[in-house]
Amino acid sequence: MTKVKTKLLVVCIVVGCLVAASLAYAEPYFKIETAEDWQSALVTGAVEAMTQSQWDKYMAQLQDPNNETEGEPYPSTQFMPPELYVYDGGGGAGDPEDPGLVMAWGDDTLPAGQYASAWMFDYGVDPDLSNSTITLTVFPPQFDQNGNQINAVSFGIQDINGNIRSWHWNVPVPIPWNIPTTITINTAIAGVAAANPVANGYMNNPAFDITKAQFFIVDENAQWVGGTAPIPPPGQFVSRPWNLWADLIVHPNPTDPGLVAGINIDVHQDIQADVNDFHIEGRIESGLPVGAPNGGNWSSPPVLLSHIDDIFPNFSYTIVPDLSDPAENWYIFKADWWTDVTIPYCTVMHLGLEFEVTCHNIIIDLVGWWTYNGQPIGTGVNGGFVPIPGFNVQDNIPGLPADTQFMRLQNGNLNGEQEPGEIQTEIVQMDLVGLSPIELRELLGPNSFAELRVGGLQEDLPWIAVENQNGPISRSNPQNFAVDSFFDVFFDITMDDIHPSETIVLKPGDFLIARQLLRFINNSGQTEQRWVWEIHEAHEAESDLGDAPDSTNSFGAAAAMTAYPWGVMANFPTVYQAGSPPHGPLHLAPLTVAHLGQAVTREQEADILFDQDPTNNILPLLNQPDRDLADDGVLGLPLQMPHCKQTRFKYVVNVIDPTVDLYVNVWFDFDRDGDWDDIVNCDDGTMVPVWAVHD
């Protein structure tokens, strides 16, 4: 007999509200860093040479037109079985410093051509890599100036069923020759942008299951014209290509939601010379500093979420730790847009960078300049530079009231000296607006960042003008933005001279959007005005919601959900904001006093926005409820419930503060009509409410 599930809701209610503190990365699942680590992996068989048959299956998936691809196809090549050995490290100038795994392939009879080889690593730890970061370092050599060189490197993940997801990078751009380059892959993201540096190509078998990862596949593609090549250890030479990999680490992504921080700029080609590239760089803070729990060690790097390229067909970027930072949580990022044709004088472009950072929403000391074939132009009034303000938003300020918030705009690195890129500027209009995540989606659509532009949906936002001591900032009342200076805009108008004309309060998880119209002398000596936009996310609340099916969800009537297989409409209140009332239960402080079950996974909303699992609790468009992986505190499911008779069941409560009195409430959909608001009549006349356990 088929068992029919009765919808059950158990709610443990506690009082309180807590703004979340962000955490750094947890300890790695595993790591291979030392020569001893690599030797052990070789001896135990965790690292093994790929065979010809394994390579053929790998290539078959890379070349299958039915698989998902992005970017360039993997280059055609011929496979050669590899020789693997461990290098102890410590090389001199031009040689690898770190220990690692050397792979060489071919022999002294190898004719000129394109050759590849590969090794595999039997992962052997938790196979669920759905929300992890893989880090590894590659040292691809250029053997000589005759064309003996590594052309491409790749990294793939194979699941237990043999299905593969892979990325590959060209050498020497973005992976340079003869330099150790760290590659990171965020498995929570698909496509070329999951990798840093951004991959040149990506392939995914639709049947690939990231929760059942078994092997890592690492390969190199070399061009060989003949001769000999120096090989680790230094002083050795072989007549075949080789490569070296080091520091293979897998660790979980931060369990707290990242914060969005992004900047969009209008750029005018203001140089009467040949230009075809634009470069921007700066510093960005992410993670907690040294001294804070799990802080320091550059353990929470920023993630580039999206970029806006306008007319540029090519884009690349890097994010590396700022090793001069004593707090060990600042990073240097660089981004380049380029094209093969010159950009006409006076062309207007729109470029953008959107990041996810941990704990902070701050980007400072931004500079941008025009280049030609990657080389700075260095001409014009500003030496080819354009003004880009850095910014810093604070929404949790020690020593000030909880709702005190401000935005800092910065023109330079504040070292007291004018440097290239620090350009005398005036702000002739500045506006702010605070939006909830729901409002952001409703007003700017699903790709909100791209709407921060002239002609975009941002023009219809309910902007609030910023004032200085003389009134609203305007062309006739500009705000001076001197070289190597900053000024703060306090959202509470009682805090400082520069403030919005109305008080703005950002609730946890809200977004601040700002725009400034800059006035300055451009590279051609002309007075110019152009727009800059910033978006900054406030810290999240530590909320927890349910996962029952709800037809009053964020997607409207088109996404009505059913409660049971025979099509009963689901009217269980789960989603808190959209379609409300009725409001679903929202726990604002689930880790303060107590919670049901062994764990809590936090989310902003039941069906949209951030979710720690990371899947939303319910997926209305797919009619899929019950997606929260940590909300089931009831034991012994499915429950045995005799009709109209008393019964018992067990549930788990995790008590955090035993000094607080706790009450449990339980609802059953006894009559299976898709809601929790009925009273059931038993044969003996007993009236049984679906609110079966009341405090």
PyMOL commands that set and color helices and strands:
alter all, ss='L'
color gray80, all
select helices_A, chain A and resi 35-44+52-62+192-194+210-212+437-444+448-451+457-460+557-559+620-622
alter helices_A, ss='H'
color red, helices_A
select strands_A, chain A and resi 8-12+30-32+47-49+68-71+78-79+82-87+100-105+113-122+132-139+149-159+164-170+181-186+195-196+201-204+213-224+229-231+236-238+242-252+259-268+277-285+303-308+314-321+330-338+348-357+362-372+375-376+385-386+390-394+406-411+425-435+464-468+471-472+479-481+485-490+499-500+511-521+527-537+544-545+586-587+594-596+653-655+664-668+679-681+687-689+691-693
alter strands_A, ss='S'
color yellow, strands_A
deselect
rebuild
show_as cartoon
